[in-house]
Amino acid sequence: MRETPKERTDRQLVELLNELRVALPGAQVLLAFLLAVPFATRFGRVDAKEKIALFVALISTVGGTLMLLAPSVYHRLRWHRGGKADVVAVGNVFFLVGTALLGVGIVAVVFLVTSVLYGTAAAIATTCVMAVLVIILWYLLPLARGSRPDVREQE
């Protein structure tokens, strides 16, 4: 049985909100870690590049967390006015931008922690690997699989 446009929009909204429920706890834990780092006793010994990495991680994680929370707020402010399709479209953009910012935050944290523990060379190598994994797993793989004609949604 085929979905009506309204049923599809309802399903897409539920799926979006469920995906946000998965992404948000990770963002919140990372943000909590980043907020605690400057107050750790060893933080005074980090160099300028590590402080920049912390700042990039903090700002991108805060931005990502805000973007991941935005669809729920947007939905709550719009729900009584109708326009679920608009909520789904805008929420999708918020989600994708939020995960991109969160990816930057994750990669910057990997650089910071690896640099403190093992030095700059190891940090650069590890960070590059993590950045490539984020790009492949979060963006390239889904886009590549989505363009294959033999990958179809089950009905």
Secondary structure, 3 states (H helix, E strand, C coil): CCCCHHHHHHHHHHHHHHHHHHHHHHHHHHHHHHHHHHHCHHHHHCCHHHHHHHHHHHHHHHHHHHHHHHHHHHHHHHHHHCCHHHHHHHHHHHHHHHHHHHHHHHHHHHHHHHHHHHCHHHHHHHHHHHHHHHHHHHHHHHHHHHCCCCCCCCC
